[in-house]
């Protein structure tokens, strides 16, 4: 997968959604906000929304160990 420039605001939205999901309190508003952000960023960058979402989720949910 090519490197995708991911804005910090999108990472923070995904972190919030992931934390809510893990706690069992994910709201429709949070889920909709993160999906909207994926869509807008992908369109602006000329990328697939799916690829943007996959890259962000990988970064948030499976961070590389320090020094990797």
PyMOL commands that set and color helices and strands:
alter all, ss='L'
color gray80, all
select helices_A, chain A and resi 8-23+28-45+49-61
alter helices_A, ss='H'
color red, helices_A
deselect
rebuild
show_as cartoon
